[in-house]
Amino acid sequence: MKQIKLVQAFNDLETGLHYNAGDMYPRYLEPTPERVAFLREHGVFEEVDEGTGETFEKPTDKNTVDEIKGYLDQVGIEYDNAAKKADLLALITD
C-alpha cells in the first residue's frame, strides 16, 4: 500500500497509535482493506504518492480505463479486470 497523508488527527484503533494531521499512514503495520476504506469514507486522509509526495488525482469519465485502473491500484481498491469504465468509476468513493 502507498502511504497516505492524514488531513486530520485520529487514534488508530487497530494499532493503538495516535496520528496527527500531516503524518503519513501507516507507520508500521499494513492496514486491512476495510480499515483503509473506513478512513477514506471518513475523510481522514488524502492519497499521496510516497515517491513524489503528490496527491493522486481522482479520475473522472475523461480518464482512460487504464488510468482509472492505475488510480485504483495506487489506492488499493480491487476491481474486476474486465470491468467497464463506468463500473470502475463507481468503485471510487468520495
N, C-alpha and C positions, 0 to 999 in steps of 0.2 A: 504494500500500500504506500502511496505517496504520503508525505507528511502534509498536514493541513494546519493553516494558521487560524488560531482562535480569535474570534471577534468579541467574545465575552468570557468572563471567568466562570469556571464551574468545577465541582468536585466530581472526579471520575469514580462512580460507584463500583466499577469493576476492579479498579486497581487501588482505590483509596487515595490516589494522588490529587493534589489541588493544582489547577491550571489557571493562569492569569490571561487576560486578553493580550494578544500578541505572541503568546507562547506557540510553539509548534507541537502538534499532537500526531501520533502518540510519542511518548518519551521512551518507553522501554518495550512494552508488550504490544503485539499486534492486536488491535481491537477486532471484535467479531463484526461481521457484516451488519448484523442487527443493531449493534451499538453505533456504527457509523451512520446508518440510516436514521436512527433516533436523533443523533446530534445534528445531522443535516436538516431534518424536519423542524428542529427547534432553533435553527439559525445560529448555532454555536460557533460555526467556522465558515471560512471561505476556502475553497480548494486552491492550493498553491503548488506549483511545480518546484520540487525540492532542489532541482538542479539550477533553475534560474530565479526562483523566488517569485515568479509571475503567477498571477491569479488565472485560473483556467476560465476561458470564456464559455458560458453556457450556449450550446449550439441551438440554432433555430432551423426552420424549414429551408433556409437559404444555404445551409451547410450540406455537404455531400454525405452519403451514408457512411463512407469511410471516416470522415471527420467526426461524425456523431459517435461511431464505434470507438474511435480513438479517445474521445472525451469519456465515454462510459468506462473504458479500460482504465483511464487515469484516475477516475474517482471510485473505482471498484464496484460498479454496477454490472451485474451479469445480464446477458441477453442471448437470445437465440440468433445464431449467426445468419440464419435465413430470414430474419425479421425485416419488414419493410420500414422505410424512413419514419412514417407516422407512428408505428409501433415502438421504434427506438426512442423517438422524442417523448412518447408517453411515459417512458420509464424515468424520465428526468423530473424530479420534484423540485419545487422552489425552496 
